[in-house]
Amino acid sequence: MTFARRILQGLILLAIVGWALAVTDRVAMSDAVTYALWGVWMLLLLVDSVLERRQRPQDWRAPEPSPGWSAAGVILATGTAGVVASLSFADGPADAWLIPLAIAGVTVTLAIIAFRFARKHAAEIGEARFETAPPRDA
């Protein structure tokens, strides 16, 4: 990864964090600035995607994710959505942050458990296939 792409990815992270802080009213920003941060984030993601594709060989294919990473990714995405949703209620005192922190802790714990289970049983996890042809009489 080039230095410019690392800087670009840092800017992507800053833009989305700034937007998230503005949307959840953690930082007072006008609506125009909030929308501008969203637009900047989307534009930076597009530029990063183009730069990443140019650096790949033509015959490159993305590897399939392992069952462990798939399981952990789904759990982390769902837990992150729960944390973001619960942050809208965390306006008051410090104990209002208890629910988002509890959701985050449970999410990380479940992701670790699911990752370890799926890695241990990777050969047993896969696509289910069923026989749909009618049985032949012998």
C-alpha positions in Angstrom: 0.0 0.0 0.0 1.4 3.3 -1.0 1.8 6.3 1.4 -0.9 8.3 -0.5 -3.4 5.5 -0.1 -2.7 5.3 3.6 -3.3 9.1 3.9 -6.5 8.7 1.8 -7.8 6.0 4.0 -7.1 8.1 7.1 -9.1 10.9 5.6 -11.9 8.4 4.8 -11.9 7.4 8.5 -11.9 11.1 9.7 -14.8 12.0 7.3 -17.0 9.1 8.5 -16.2 9.7 12.2 -17.0 13.4 11.8 -20.3 12.6 10.0 -21.3 10.1 12.7 -20.5 12.6 15.4 -22.6 15.2 13.7 -25.5 12.9 13.0 -25.7 11.7 16.6 -25.4 15.3 17.8 -22.1 14.7 19.6 -20.6 17.7 17.8 -22.7 20.7 16.8 -22.6 21.1 13.0 -24.9 22.7 10.6 -26.8 20.4 8.2 -24.8 21.7 5.3 -21.5 20.6 7.0 -23.1 17.2 7.8 -24.1 16.6 4.2 -20.8 17.9 3.0 -19.0 15.3 5.2 -21.1 12.6 3.8 -20.4 13.7 0.3 -16.6 13.9 1.0 -16.7 10.4 2.5 -18.4 9.0 -0.5 -16.0 10.8 -2.9 -13.0 9.6 -1.0 -14.3 6.0 -1.0 -14.7 6.2 -4.7 -11.2 7.5 -5.3 -9.8 4.8 -3.0 -11.7 2.1 -4.9 -10.3 3.4 -8.2 -6.7 3.5 -6.9 -7.0 0.0 -5.4 -8.2 -1.5 -8.6 -5.4 0.1 -10.6 -2.8 -1.5 -8.4 -4.2 -5.1 -8.9 -3.0 -7.4 -11.7 -5.7 -8.1 -14.4 -6.3 -11.7 -13.4 -6.7 -11.0 -9.7 -9.6 -12.5 -7.9 -10.7 -11.8 -4.3 -10.2 -14.8 -2.0 -13.2 -16.3 -0.4 -13.5 -15.3 3.2 -13.1 -18.1 5.7 -16.1 -19.2 7.7 -14.5 -17.6 10.8 -14.2 -14.2 9.3 -17.7 -14.4 7.8 -19.2 -15.2 11.1 -17.3 -12.5 13.0 -18.1 -10.0 10.3 -21.8 -10.5 10.4 -21.9 -10.3 14.2 -19.7 -7.2 14.2 -21.9 -5.5 11.6 -25.1 -6.3 13.5 -23.6 -5.2 16.8 -22.3 -2.0 15.4 -25.8 -1.2 14.1 -27.1 -1.9 17.5 -24.6 0.4 19.1 -25.3 3.2 16.7 -29.0 2.8 17.2 -28.7 2.9 21.0 -26.4 5.9 20.9 -29.4 8.0 19.9 -30.8 7.4 23.4 -27.5 8.1 25.2 -28.0 11.9 25.7 -28.1 12.2 29.4 -25.7 11.2 32.2 -22.9 8.7 32.1 -25.2 5.8 32.8 -27.0 6.4 29.5 -23.8 5.0 27.9 -24.2 1.7 29.7 -26.4 0.1 27.0 -24.2 1.0 24.0 -21.1 -0.2 25.9 -22.9 -3.4 27.0 -23.9 -4.0 23.3 -20.4 -3.4 22.2 -18.9 -5.8 24.8 -21.4 -8.5 24.0 -20.8 -8.0 20.3 -17.0 -8.4 20.5 -17.4 -11.4 22.8 -19.8 -13.1 20.5 -17.7 -12.3 17.4 -14.6 -13.9 19.1 -16.7 -17.0 20.1 -18.2 -17.4 16.6 -14.8 -16.9 14.9 -13.2 -19.6 17.1 -16.1 -22.0 16.5 -16.2 -21.5 12.8 -12.4 -21.8 12.5 -12.5 -25.1 14.4 -15.5 -26.5 12.4 -14.6 -24.9 9.0 -14.8 -28.3 7.2 -18.4 -28.9 8.5 -19.7 -25.4 7.5 -20.8 -24.8 3.9 -23.6 -24.6 1.5 -26.4 -27.1 2.0 -27.2 -29.2 -1.0 -30.3 -31.3 -1.3 -31.2 -34.0 -3.8 -34.1 -32.8 -5.9 -34.4 -35.5 -8.5 -37.0 -38.1 -7.9 -35.7 -41.5 -6.7 -35.2 -44.0 -9.5 -36.8 -47.4 -9.1 -34.3 -50.3 -9.4 
